[in-house]
Amino acid sequence: MHLFLNKRITSVVVRIAFVALMVVLGSCFAHNPPLIKVNAANTSSSGKLSFTQAQYEAAINWDFAGENGKFPSNPSLPSAGYPCGVPNGYGWKFGISSNENVAGDIAGRGLQLAGAGYDQVYNACTGPNTRKSMPNARIEFTDIVVDYYSISQNTWVRAVKQAVGGSAFTEDFVNNESTGADYRGEAQEYNSVRSGIGNAAGNAGGSTGRSVQDGPVGYNFHGFPNRFNIRWSDVKAVVVSQAMRCIPHQGTDLSDCNKLGYIANVGIDSWATTTSPFDGFVTHGGVSGGRFKPVTTDWQIFTNYTGPKGFVGIKPPPVPQF
């Protein structure tokens, strides 16, 4: 559905000793994502999640990998894997798709006056037929938050903070085929889903009958709130944020979660209006999509930034309170 056809780049591995320096420079090519998790000190009096500015910017900088004005895809991360059931020709399978010139990148679509954040939860593959069985694992997630830097107002603007609905789409998004997701409300008004194999995603059998390079095509969870009003010609930069963790489907056994078999990312699309129809990516399409990283039993921030390189360090976006 979000076919960001960005080019694959050669694998780059950065030693842990350089990670802090790379974050300061605004570009982090770490082999593994930083463990940005939440403990009791990171919750507000209401019990909601709360992150520090440093945690938030570290998450953004890990996702952000820029070079020559473009942010090409990061290679697949062996520790995290890549989304199962996605053809290799889909550029976002192996990394991110972003651009320094937000408005210019989507100018060919005509007037764009609406946007929609999204998330994607996939089974992680590290090679052919390496999909893991995790029937007792669920992904708990917060609202999606979208902030953009307004050119006319010269400040960050909160576009939306919305609960996430969605469906179990086929992993390759062929014909936008989807079915109902295994969706459940959790504490603090958060929600959770199961995604992937068997009947976990609410589909009949879990397989479409199609196959790609890493094996059969199954179902993911693709979440998306309602569209919101945003004049894309006024956008200098945009950040999409959401927190996720893995919890047991039943009981307290975390063994399926500890398999680290789920990966997720967030991103954003542009639309002509809040009500314009899907037309095969003529007047709408992807703006950016974040790097996939593993969903652990700790709350982590999943972000996607697109905009000028180094801008976050100069004009830090507001920290979302989930």
C-alpha positions in Angstrom: 0.0 0.0 0.0 2.9 2.3 0.8 5.2 1.5 -2.0 8.2 3.8 -1.3 10.5 2.8 -4.1 13.7 4.2 -2.4 17.0 2.6 -3.4 18.7 0.0 -1.3 22.2 0.9 0.0 25.2 -1.1 1.0 25.1 -2.4 4.6 26.7 0.0 7.1 27.6 -1.2 10.6 28.5 1.3 13.2 30.3 0.3 16.4 28.4 1.0 19.6 31.2 3.4 20.7 30.2 5.8 18.0 26.4 5.8 18.5 26.3 8.7 20.9 28.4 10.8 18.6 26.3 10.0 15.6 23.1 11.0 17.5 24.7 14.4 18.2 25.5 14.8 14.5 21.9 14.0 13.7 22.5 10.8 11.7 22.6 7.4 13.3 23.5 4.3 11.4 23.5 2.0 14.4 23.3 -1.7 13.8 20.8 -2.1 16.5 18.2 0.5 17.7 18.9 2.1 21.1 17.0 0.6 24.0 14.7 3.6 24.6 12.3 2.1 27.1 9.9 3.4 29.8 10.0 2.6 33.4 8.1 3.9 36.4 9.9 7.2 36.2 8.5 7.7 32.7 4.9 7.7 33.6 2.7 10.7 34.5 0.4 10.9 37.5 -2.4 9.6 35.3 -0.3 6.5 34.4 0.2 7.6 30.8 3.6 7.2 29.2 5.9 10.1 29.3 9.3 10.4 27.5 12.2 12.8 28.0 13.4 15.1 25.3 16.6 13.2 25.1 14.8 9.9 24.7 12.6 11.3 22.0 15.4 12.9 20.0 17.4 9.7 20.3 14.6 7.7 18.7 14.2 10.2 15.9 17.9 10.3 15.2 18.1 6.5 15.1 15.3 6.4 12.5 16.9 9.2 10.5 19.6 8.3 8.0 20.4 11.1 5.6 22.7 11.4 2.7 22.9 14.0 -0.1 19.4 15.4 0.6 17.8 11.9 0.4 17.3 9.3 3.1 17.9 6.0 1.4 16.9 2.7 2.9 18.8 1.3 5.7 19.8 -2.3 5.0 17.9 -5.1 6.8 18.9 -5.4 10.4 19.9 -9.0 11.2 18.9 -8.6 14.8 15.5 -7.3 13.9 14.8 -8.9 10.5 12.6 -7.4 7.8 8.9 -7.6 7.2 7.8 -11.1 6.1 5.7 -11.5 3.0 6.9 -8.2 1.3 8.4 -8.4 -2.2 12.0 -7.3 -2.4 11.0 -4.7 -5.0 9.2 -2.7 -2.3 11.9 -0.2 -1.2 10.5 0.3 2.3 11.0 -3.4 3.1 14.6 -2.7 4.0 14.5 0.7 5.5 13.1 4.2 5.5 11.8 6.6 2.8 12.1 10.3 3.6 13.2 13.5 2.0 14.6 16.8 3.1 12.2 18.8 0.8 8.8 17.7 2.1 6.6 19.9 0.0 8.8 19.5 -3.2 8.8 15.7 -2.9 5.0 15.5 -3.2 4.4 18.5 -5.5 3.5 16.3 -8.4 0.4 15.1 -6.7 -1.3 18.4 -7.0 -2.8 20.3 -4.1 -2.4 18.2 -0.9 -4.6 19.4 2.0 -4.8 16.3 4.2 -2.6 13.7 5.8 -2.9 10.4 7.7 -0.3 8.8 10.0 0.0 5.0 10.0 1.7 2.1 11.7 2.6 -1.4 10.4 3.2 -4.5 12.5 4.8 -7.4 10.7 6.3 -10.8 11.5 10.0 -10.5 11.2 12.0 -12.7 8.7 15.7 -13.1 8.7 15.7 -15.4 5.6 13.4 -17.7 3.7 10.7 -19.4 5.8 12.0 -17.9 9.1 8.6 -16.6 10.3 8.1 -17.3 14.0 5.0 -18.7 15.7 3.8 -16.4 18.5 0.2 -17.3 19.3 0.4 -15.8 22.8 1.9 -12.4 21.8 0.1 -9.2 21.2 1.3 -5.7 20.3 0.0 -2.9 22.6 0.2 0.6 21.2 -0.7 4.2 22.0 -2.3 6.9 19.9 -0.4 8.1 16.9 0.9 11.7 17.2 1.8 13.9 14.2 3.7 17.1 14.6 4.9 19.3 11.7 7.0 22.5 11.4 4.9 25.2 9.8 6.8 27.5 7.4 4.3 30.3 7.8 4.1 30.1 11.6 7.8 29.3 12.1 7.0 26.8 14.8 6.1 23.2 15.4 2.3 22.5 15.3 0.5 19.5 16.7 -1.5 18.2 13.7 -3.2 15.4 15.5 -3.2 12.9 18.3 -5.5 10.0 17.4 -6.4 6.5 18.4 -5.5 3.9 15.8 -7.9 1.7 14.0 -7.0 -0.5 11.1 -7.1 -3.9 9.5 -5.2 -7.1 8.8 -3.9 -6.4 5.3 -2.0 -8.9 3.1 1.6 -8.4 3.7 2.2 -7.4 0.1 -0.8 -5.1 -0.1 -1.9 -6.7 -3.4 -5.3 -5.2 -4.4 -5.5 -3.7 -0.9 -6.9 -6.9 0.3 -7.7 -6.9 4.0 -9.8 -8.5 6.8 -10.7 -7.8 10.4 -7.8 -7.6 12.9 -7.8 -9.2 16.3 -8.2 -5.9 18.1 -8.5 -5.4 21.9 -8.7 -2.5 24.4 -6.1 -2.3 27.1 -5.5 -0.2 30.2 -5.0 3.6 30.0 -7.1 3.6 26.8 -4.4 1.9 24.8 -5.2 -0.9 22.4 -3.5 -4.1 21.2 -3.6 -6.4 18.2 -2.3 -9.8 17.1 -0.7 -9.9 13.7 0.7 -12.5 11.3 0.2 -16.3 11.1 -2.6 -18.8 11.7 -5.8 -17.1 12.7 -4.0 -14.6 14.8 -4.9 -11.6 12.6 -8.6 -12.7 12.3 -8.1 -14.1 8.8 -9.0 -17.6 7.6 -5.8 -19.6 7.7 -3.3 -16.8 7.7 -2.0 -17.3 4.2 -3.0 -15.7 0.9 -1.7 -18.5 -1.3 0.9 -16.2 -2.8 4.6 -16.4 -2.1 7.6 -14.0 -2.2 11.3 -14.4 -1.7 11.1 -15.2 2.0 8.1 -17.5 1.9 4.3 -17.4 1.9 2.5 -14.1 2.0 0.4 -13.8 5.2 -1.3 -10.8 7.0 0.1 -7.9 8.9 -1.6 -5.2 11.0 -1.8 -1.9 9.3 -3.2 0.8 11.5 -4.3 4.3 10.4 -6.3 7.0 12.2 -8.7 9.3 10.4 -7.2 11.8 8.0 -6.6 15.3 9.2 -6.3 18.7 7.6 -2.7 19.9 6.8 -1.5 22.1 4.0 1.6 20.3 2.8 3.0 23.3 1.0 3.4 24.9 4.5 5.4 21.9 5.9 9.1 22.1 6.5 9.4 18.9 8.5 7.1 16.3 10.1 7.5 13.7 12.8 5.2 10.8 13.4 5.4 9.1 16.8 3.8 6.1 18.6 4.8 3.9 21.5 4.5 0.1 21.3 5.3 -3.0 23.4 4.6 -6.7 23.3 2.3 -8.2 25.9 0.8 -11.8 26.4 -2.4 -12.6 24.6 -3.4 -14.6 27.7 -2.0 -14.9 31.2 1.5 -13.6 32.0 3.8 -15.8 30.0 6.2 -13.6 27.9 8.0 -16.4 26.1 6.4 -15.6 22.8 7.2 -11.9 23.2 10.8 -12.7 24.0 11.2 -14.4 20.6 11.3 -10.8 19.2 9.3 -12.0 16.2 7.4 -8.8 15.6 8.8 -5.6 14.0 6.9 -2.3 13.4 7.3 1.1 11.9 5.3 4.3 11.6 4.9 6.8 8.7 2.6 9.3 7.0 0.7 9.7 3.7 -0.6 12.8 2.0 -4.0 13.1 0.5 -5.8 15.7 -1.6 -8.5 16.1 1.0 -9.9 14.4 4.0 -12.6 12.7 1.9 -10.9 12.2 -1.5 -11.1 8.5 -2.7 -8.3 6.1 -3.1 -7.2 6.4 -6.8 -4.1 4.2 -7.0 -1.6 6.8 -5.8 -2.3 9.5 -8.3 -3.5 12.3 -6.0 -2.2 10.7 -2.8 0.7 8.6 -1.6 3.5 8.1 0.9 5.4 11.0 2.4 7.7 9.0 4.5 8.0 5.7 6.3 10.2 4.8 9.3 12.8 2.0 9.9 11.4 -1.2 11.2 12.6 -2.2 14.6 11.7 -5.1 17.0 8.8 -4.8 19.4 10.0 -5.8 22.9 8.3 -6.2 26.2 9.4 -2.7 27.1 7.6 0.4 25.9 9.6 2.0 23.0 9.1 5.0 20.9 8.6 4.4 17.2 9.2 7.5 15.1 9.5 8.7 11.6 11.0 12.1 10.7 11.2 13.7 7.3 12.6 17.2 6.7 16.0 19.0 6.6 19.0 17.1 7.9 20.0 18.2 11.4 16.8 20.3 11.9 15.6 18.4 14.9 18.8 19.4 16.8 18.2 23.1 15.9 14.4 23.2 16.4 13.5 20.2 18.6 9.9 19.0 18.2 7.6 18.9 21.3 7.8 15.6 23.1 4.5 13.7 22.8 2.7 12.6 25.9 0.9 9.4 25.1 
